[in-house]
C-alpha cells in the first residue's frame, strides 16, 4: 500500500463516526496545505515577519 493511501486511512480513522464528506475533504485540504508549507520552509522559501510587516506598512 502506498504511503499516501496509508496516511489517508489514518486521517479518516481519527475522525469521529459522524464525520461528513466535507469534514473529510477539509482534513485532506489542511494536510496538503501544511505539507506544502513545511516543504517551502525546509527549502528556505519563506518571508520573515519583519519583511512582511515592512511590506504591509510601506503601502
FENSULFEN-V978880 format. One record per residue. RES is the residue in three letters. SS is DSSP state (A for helix, B for strand, O for the rest). NEAR is the number of other C-alpha atoms within 10 Angstrom. Layout:
{{RES/SS/NEAR} {RES/SS/NEAR}}
This chain:
{{UNK/O/5} {UNK/O/7} {UNK/A/8} {UNK/A/9} {UNK/A/10} {UNK/A/10} {UNK/A/13} {UNK/A/15} {UNK/A/11} {UNK/A/11} {UNK/A/14} {UNK/A/16} {UNK/A/10} {UNK/A/8} {UNK/O/13} {UNK/O/9} {UNK/O/8} {UNK/O/7} {UNK/O/10} {UNK/O/11} {UNK/A/9} {UNK/A/9} {UNK/A/14} {UNK/A/14} {UNK/A/12} {UNK/A/12} {UNK/A/16} {UNK/A/16} {UNK/A/12} {UNK/A/11} {UNK/A/15} {UNK/A/12} {UNK/A/12} {UNK/A/12} {UNK/A/12} {UNK/A/12} {UNK/A/14} {UNK/A/14} {UNK/A/12} {UNK/A/12} {UNK/A/12} {UNK/A/10} {UNK/O/9} {UNK/O/9} {UNK/O/10} {UNK/O/11} {UNK/O/9} {UNK/O/8} {UNK/A/9} {UNK/A/8} {UNK/A/10} {UNK/A/11} {UNK/A/10} {UNK/A/11} {UNK/A/10} {UNK/A/8} {UNK/A/8} {UNK/O/7} {UNK/O/5}}
